[in-house]
Amino acid sequence: MTHHFATGPIIIARAIRGVADGFASALLAQYLTHLGFTALQVGMIVTGTLLGSAALTLVSGLRWGHLDPRRVLLGTCVLMAATGLGFAGISLFWPLLIVAVLGTLNPSAGDVSLVLPIEQAAIADRTDEEGRPKRFAIYNLAGGFGAALGALASPLPSKLSSRYGWNLLTTERASFAIYIAAAIGSALAYRTMAPAPHAATARVPLRESRAVVLRLAALFSLDSAGGGLAIHAILVLYLHQRFGLDAGAIGATLAATALLSSFSQLASAAVSKRFGLVNTMVFTHIPANIFLVLAGIAPNAGLAVALLLLRASLSSMDIPARQALVMSLVTPPERAAAASITNVPRSLATAATPALAGWMLASSNFGWPLIAAGVAKLSYDLLLLHYRPGSAD
């Protein structure tokens, strides 16, 4: 039986963190451009945030998994607050790159962070196998809804500076204090978590499940490498450079995509129960990636935005199925390690490609990053369909 109240604080914290991530993912590229950074430098900072998250995720899953989840999660709130202070107070490229690597800022508005293995294992410990896809869907929906609110709020610095005559750059810089507020809100939620069940205190590194987890990690990495070419910060640059969309239009687009991708995950639980986890992952992902390729060649802003919205309505239905798949293939003591091992290569793969996407956009305003992303992700879909870890279906 699923313990809804036991997972409630985790879901609330995910929503709060989503607001900050959604705000930052929509504002980051424009803010860095206003600082005078080139598209390549923007891509480097985005890459730095993802590389740092990957390293911290590995440490949290493999080294801190046996600790009380509440203590670890409260510790991450301190780092989140420090990240907000760093981006609010530093404007030079190299120091800001260091903050990006060491901090928790997330330019993708998805969940790429050191809390991921701890939260996923905690949810799995507090739910049964049948209810797990739905609970993961609600967890992801909370993050997506928060990200949508954050993206909608991202034009506020521009509007406030225009209305009150404030300096735009200063207003944007101060806006990164949202991470401080998010850290405080998340900490208050984590403090109400129930004590960890026995499985959480008996964590072990991967042993019995090593082969299947490593194989899945390799497949997920290909998908994430493609995703890194089309994360929100890159989409912001693409929509602005090619079509001249302003901050309000881009923020509304990102908010809509976040809502569509999040609510679609609720349907994922029912679909996976009927057709199986792997089928749900593959046959919702393929059309989504075709829409992404088409958005890269769209001749006008309206069609490009429509295709991105169509993509968002399907592209995230694989997420709760993927999370439930991993948790079902490993023993309970291996859950934190498995979540770490499957997410760290994803983070590294995602981190490897935004700089390349930035270079593509610096060379041409055509949608080459979106096209390359769609092709890579389609390749992942076909390989996963061929592999089919059937014990989870």
C-alpha positions as CSV (number, residue, x, y, z in Angstrom):
1,M,0.0,0.0,0.0
2,T,1.3,3.5,-0.9
3,H,2.0,5.7,2.0
4,H,0.8,9.1,0.7
5,F,1.6,11.1,3.8
6,A,5.1,9.6,4.1
7,T,6.0,10.9,0.6
8,G,4.1,14.2,0.9
9,P,7.1,16.3,2.2
10,I,9.3,15.1,-0.6
11,I,6.7,16.1,-3.2
12,I,6.2,19.5,-1.6
13,A,9.9,20.1,-1.6
14,R,10.1,19.0,-5.3
15,A,7.4,21.6,-6.2
16,I,9.3,24.4,-4.4
17,R,12.5,23.5,-6.0
18,G,10.7,23.4,-9.4
19,V,9.7,27.0,-9.0
20,A,13.3,28.1,-8.6
21,D,14.5,25.8,-11.4
22,G,11.8,26.9,-13.8
23,F,12.5,30.6,-13.1
24,A,16.3,30.2,-13.5
25,S,16.0,28.0,-16.7
26,A,14.0,30.7,-18.4
27,L,16.0,33.7,-17.1
28,L,19.6,32.3,-17.1
29,A,20.5,32.6,-20.9
30,Q,19.1,36.1,-21.1
31,Y,20.8,37.2,-17.9
32,L,24.2,35.8,-19.0
33,T,23.7,37.5,-22.4
34,H,23.1,40.8,-20.7
35,L,26.3,40.3,-18.8
36,G,28.0,40.3,-22.1
37,F,28.7,36.5,-22.4
38,T,28.8,34.9,-25.8
39,A,26.5,32.0,-26.8
40,L,29.5,29.7,-26.3
41,Q,30.1,31.0,-22.8
42,V,26.4,30.6,-22.0
43,G,26.7,27.0,-23.1
44,M,29.9,26.5,-20.9
45,I,28.1,27.7,-17.8
46,V,25.1,25.5,-18.5
47,T,27.5,22.6,-19.0
48,G,29.2,23.5,-15.7
49,T,26.0,23.4,-13.7
50,L,25.2,19.9,-15.2
51,L,28.7,18.6,-14.6
52,G,28.6,19.7,-10.9
53,S,25.2,18.2,-10.4
54,A,26.5,14.9,-11.8
55,A,29.4,14.7,-9.4
56,L,27.2,15.6,-6.4
57,T,24.5,13.1,-7.5
58,L,27.1,10.4,-7.6
59,V,28.4,11.3,-4.1
60,S,24.9,11.5,-2.6
61,G,23.8,8.1,-4.0
62,L,26.9,6.1,-3.3
63,R,28.3,7.7,-0.2
64,W,25.3,9.3,1.6
65,G,22.6,6.7,0.7
66,H,22.9,4.9,4.1
67,L,22.3,8.1,6.1
68,D,19.0,9.4,7.2
69,P,17.5,11.0,4.0
70,R,16.1,13.9,6.0
71,R,19.6,14.9,7.2
72,V,21.1,14.7,3.7
73,L,18.2,16.7,2.1
74,L,18.5,19.4,4.8
75,G,22.1,19.7,4.0
76,T,21.4,20.2,0.3
77,C,19.2,23.2,1.2
78,V,22.3,25.0,2.5
79,L,24.1,24.5,-0.8
80,M,21.0,25.7,-2.6
81,A,21.0,28.9,-0.7
82,A,24.7,29.4,-1.3
83,T,24.1,29.0,-5.0
84,G,21.5,31.8,-5.0
85,L,24.0,34.0,-3.2
86,G,26.7,33.2,-5.7
87,F,24.6,34.0,-8.8
88,A,23.2,37.1,-7.2
89,G,26.6,38.5,-6.2
90,I,29.1,37.4,-9.0
91,S,29.1,38.7,-12.6
92,L,32.6,37.6,-13.9
93,F,32.7,34.6,-16.2
94,W,35.2,32.3,-14.5
95,P,34.1,32.8,-10.9
96,L,30.5,32.4,-12.0
97,L,31.5,29.2,-13.8
98,I,32.9,27.9,-10.5
99,V,29.7,28.7,-8.7
100,A,27.8,26.9,-11.5
101,V,29.9,23.7,-11.1
102,L,29.8,23.7,-7.3
103,G,26.2,24.8,-6.8
104,T,22.7,23.5,-7.4
105,L,21.4,25.7,-10.2
106,N,19.5,23.7,-12.7
107,P,19.2,25.2,-16.3
108,S,17.0,22.4,-17.5
109,A,13.9,22.8,-15.3
110,G,14.0,19.0,-15.0
111,D,15.4,17.3,-12.0
112,V,19.1,17.0,-12.4
113,S,20.4,17.4,-8.8
114,L,22.1,15.7,-5.9
115,V,18.8,15.2,-4.2
116,L,17.5,13.0,-6.9
117,P,18.8,9.5,-5.8
118,I,17.9,10.3,-2.2
119,E,14.3,11.4,-3.0
120,Q,13.7,8.6,-5.5
121,A,14.9,5.9,-3.1
122,A,12.9,7.5,-0.3
123,I,9.7,7.4,-2.4
124,A,10.4,3.8,-3.5
125,D,10.9,2.8,0.2
126,R,7.5,4.3,1.1
127,T,5.4,2.8,-1.8
128,D,4.6,-0.6,-3.1
129,E,5.5,-1.7,-6.6
130,E,2.0,-1.3,-8.1
131,G,1.6,2.2,-6.8
132,R,5.1,3.4,-7.6
133,P,4.6,4.7,-11.2
134,K,1.6,6.8,-10.0
135,R,3.6,8.2,-7.0
136,F,6.6,9.0,-9.2
137,A,4.2,10.7,-11.7
138,I,2.8,12.9,-8.9
139,Y,6.3,13.7,-7.7
140,N,7.3,14.7,-11.2
141,L,4.0,16.6,-11.7
142,A,4.8,18.7,-8.6
143,G,8.2,19.6,-10.0
144,G,6.8,20.4,-13.5
145,F,3.9,22.5,-12.1
146,G,6.5,24.4,-10.0
147,A,8.7,24.8,-13.0
148,A,5.8,26.2,-15.0
149,L,5.1,28.8,-12.3
150,G,8.7,29.7,-12.2
151,A,8.9,30.1,-16.0
152,L,5.8,32.3,-16.0
153,A,7.4,34.5,-13.3
154,S,10.7,34.8,-15.3
155,P,9.6,38.0,-17.2
156,L,9.1,39.8,-13.8
157,P,12.6,41.3,-13.6
158,S,12.1,42.9,-17.1
159,K,8.6,44.2,-16.3
160,L,9.7,45.6,-12.9
161,S,12.7,47.3,-14.2
162,S,10.7,48.9,-17.0
163,R,7.9,50.0,-14.7
164,Y,10.0,51.4,-11.9
165,G,13.0,52.5,-13.8
166,W,15.3,49.9,-12.2
167,N,18.5,48.7,-13.9
168,L,17.5,45.5,-15.7
169,L,20.8,43.7,-15.1
170,T,20.7,44.5,-11.4
171,T,17.1,43.3,-11.1
172,E,17.9,40.1,-12.9
173,R,20.9,39.5,-10.7
174,A,18.9,40.0,-7.5
175,S,16.2,37.6,-8.8
176,F,18.5,34.7,-8.2
177,A,17.8,35.1,-4.5
178,I,14.8,32.9,-5.4
179,Y,17.1,30.0,-4.7
180,I,17.5,31.2,-1.1
181,A,13.7,31.3,-0.6
182,A,13.4,27.9,-2.2
183,A,16.1,26.5,0.1
184,I,14.2,27.8,3.2
185,G,10.8,26.4,1.9
186,S,12.4,23.0,1.0
187,A,14.0,22.7,4.4
188,L,10.7,23.3,6.2
189,A,9.2,20.5,4.2
190,Y,12.0,18.1,4.7
191,R,11.9,18.7,8.5
192,T,8.4,17.0,8.6
193,M,9.6,13.8,6.9
194,A,9.0,10.6,8.9
195,P,12.1,8.6,10.0
196,A,13.7,6.4,7.3
197,P,12.4,2.8,7.0
198,H,14.8,0.0,7.5
199,A,15.7,-0.3,3.8
200,A,17.1,3.2,3.8
201,T,19.4,2.5,6.7
202,A,20.7,-0.7,5.1
203,R,21.9,0.8,1.8
204,V,24.6,-1.1,-0.1
205,P,26.5,-0.4,-3.4
206,L,25.3,-2.2,-6.5
207,R,26.0,-6.0,-6.3
208,E,23.2,-8.3,-7.6
209,S,21.8,-5.7,-10.0
210,R,25.1,-4.2,-11.3
211,A,24.8,-5.6,-14.9
212,V,21.3,-4.5,-15.7
213,V,21.7,-1.1,-14.0
214,L,24.9,-0.4,-16.0
215,R,23.2,-1.4,-19.2
216,L,20.3,0.9,-18.6
217,A,22.6,3.7,-17.5
218,A,24.4,3.5,-20.9
219,L,21.0,3.6,-22.8
220,F,19.7,6.5,-20.6
221,S,22.9,8.4,-21.3
222,L,22.3,8.4,-25.1
223,D,18.8,9.8,-24.5
224,S,20.2,12.5,-22.1
225,A,23.0,13.5,-24.5
226,G,20.3,14.3,-27.0
227,G,18.3,16.1,-24.4
228,G,21.2,18.3,-23.5
229,L,21.1,19.8,-27.0
230,A,17.6,21.0,-26.4
231,I,17.3,21.9,-22.7
232,H,15.4,25.0,-21.8
233,A,18.4,27.4,-21.8
234,I,19.1,26.3,-25.4
235,L,15.5,26.6,-26.5
236,V,15.5,30.1,-25.1
237,L,18.4,31.0,-27.3
238,Y,16.9,29.3,-30.3
239,L,13.5,30.9,-30.1
240,H,15.0,34.4,-29.4
241,Q,17.8,34.3,-32.1
242,R,15.8,32.7,-34.9
243,F,12.3,34.1,-34.3
244,G,13.0,37.2,-32.1
245,L,10.5,36.1,-29.4
246,D,10.6,38.3,-26.3
247,A,11.0,37.2,-22.7
248,G,7.2,37.1,-22.1
249,A,6.5,34.8,-25.1
250,I,9.4,32.5,-24.3
251,G,8.4,32.3,-20.6
252,A,4.8,31.4,-21.5
253,T,6.0,28.8,-24.0
254,L,8.3,27.2,-21.4
255,A,5.5,27.3,-18.8
256,A,3.1,25.6,-21.2
257,T,5.6,22.9,-22.1
258,A,6.3,22.2,-18.4
259,L,2.6,21.9,-17.6
260,L,1.9,19.6,-20.6
261,S,4.9,17.4,-19.9
262,S,4.0,17.2,-16.2
263,F,0.3,16.4,-16.5
264,S,1.0,13.8,-19.2
265,Q,2.9,11.8,-16.6
266,L,-0.3,11.1,-14.7
267,A,-1.5,9.3,-17.9
268,S,1.8,7.4,-17.9
269,A,0.8,5.4,-14.8
270,A,-2.4,4.1,-16.4
271,V,-0.7,3.4,-19.8
272,S,2.2,1.6,-18.2
273,K,-0.2,-0.6,-16.1
274,R,-2.0,-1.7,-19.3
275,F,0.9,-1.9,-21.9
276,G,4.0,-2.3,-19.7
277,L,6.8,0.0,-18.6
278,V,9.1,-0.3,-21.7
279,N,6.3,0.0,-24.2
280,T,5.1,3.2,-22.5
281,M,8.6,4.6,-22.5
282,V,9.3,3.9,-26.2
283,F,6.0,4.4,-28.0
284,T,5.3,7.8,-26.3
285,H,8.9,9.0,-26.9
286,I,9.2,8.3,-30.6
287,P,6.5,10.8,-31.8
288,A,7.8,13.3,-29.3
289,N,11.2,13.2,-30.8
290,I,9.8,13.5,-34.3
291,F,8.1,16.7,-33.2
292,L,11.4,18.0,-31.8
293,V,13.1,17.5,-35.2
294,L,10.3,19.3,-37.0
295,A,10.5,22.2,-34.5
296,G,14.1,22.6,-35.6
297,I,13.1,23.1,-39.2
298,A,9.9,25.1,-38.7
299,P,9.7,28.2,-40.8
300,N,8.0,30.4,-38.3
301,A,7.6,31.0,-34.6
302,G,4.0,29.8,-34.4
303,L,4.7,26.4,-35.9
304,A,7.9,26.0,-33.9
305,V,6.0,26.7,-30.6
306,A,3.1,24.4,-31.6
307,L,5.5,21.5,-32.4
308,L,7.3,22.1,-29.0
309,L,4.0,21.9,-27.2
310,L,3.1,18.7,-29.1
311,R,6.4,17.3,-28.1
312,A,5.9,18.3,-24.5
313,S,2.6,16.5,-24.3
314,L,4.4,13.1,-24.9
315,S,8.1,13.6,-24.1
316,S,7.9,13.1,-20.4
317,M,5.5,10.1,-20.2
318,D,8.5,7.9,-20.0
319,I,9.9,9.4,-16.8
320,P,7.7,7.8,-14.1
321,A,7.9,4.5,-16.1
322,R,11.7,4.8,-16.2
323,Q,11.9,5.5,-12.5
324,A,9.6,2.6,-11.6
325,L,11.6,0.4,-14.0
326,V,14.9,1.0,-12.3
327,M,13.4,0.6,-8.8
328,S,11.7,-2.7,-9.8
329,L,14.9,-4.2,-11.2
330,V,17.0,-3.8,-8.0
331,T,16.8,-4.9,-4.4
332,P,15.6,-2.3,-1.8
333,P,19.1,-1.8,-0.3
334,E,20.5,-1.0,-3.8
335,R,17.9,1.7,-4.6
336,A,19.9,4.8,-3.8
337,A,23.0,3.4,-5.6
338,A,20.9,2.4,-8.6
339,A,19.2,5.8,-8.8
340,S,22.6,7.5,-8.6
341,I,24.2,5.2,-11.2
342,T,21.4,5.6,-13.7
343,N,21.1,9.4,-13.2
344,V,24.8,10.4,-13.0
345,P,25.6,9.2,-16.5
346,R,22.5,10.9,-17.7
347,S,23.7,14.2,-16.0
348,L,27.1,13.8,-17.5
349,A,25.7,13.1,-21.0
350,T,23.4,16.1,-20.7
351,A,26.3,18.2,-19.6
352,A,28.4,17.2,-22.6
353,T,26.2,18.7,-25.2
354,P,24.9,22.2,-24.3
355,A,28.2,23.8,-25.2
356,L,28.0,22.1,-28.6
357,A,24.4,23.4,-29.0
358,G,25.7,26.9,-28.1
359,W,28.4,26.6,-30.7
360,M,25.7,25.5,-33.3
361,L,23.6,28.5,-32.5
362,A,26.6,30.9,-32.5
363,S,27.4,29.6,-36.1
364,S,23.8,29.6,-37.4
365,N,20.3,30.5,-36.0
366,F,18.9,27.4,-37.7
367,G,17.6,24.6,-35.4
368,W,20.5,22.2,-35.7
369,P,20.6,21.5,-32.0
370,L,16.9,20.4,-32.0
371,I,17.4,18.2,-35.1
372,A,20.5,16.5,-33.6
373,A,18.7,16.1,-30.3
374,G,15.7,14.4,-31.9
375,V,17.9,12.0,-33.9
376,A,19.9,11.0,-30.8
377,K,16.8,10.4,-28.8
378,L,15.1,8.4,-31.5
379,S,18.2,6.1,-31.6
380,Y,17.8,5.6,-27.8
381,D,14.1,4.6,-28.3
382,L,15.0,1.9,-30.9
383,L,17.8,0.5,-28.8
384,L,15.6,0.3,-25.7
385,L,12.9,-1.4,-27.7
386,H,15.5,-4.0,-28.9
387,Y,16.9,-4.5,-25.3
388,R,13.5,-4.7,-23.6
389,P,14.3,-5.6,-19.9
390,G,11.2,-7.7,-19.9
391,S,11.3,-8.7,-16.2
392,A,9.8,-5.2,-15.4
393,D,6.8,-5.4,-17.8
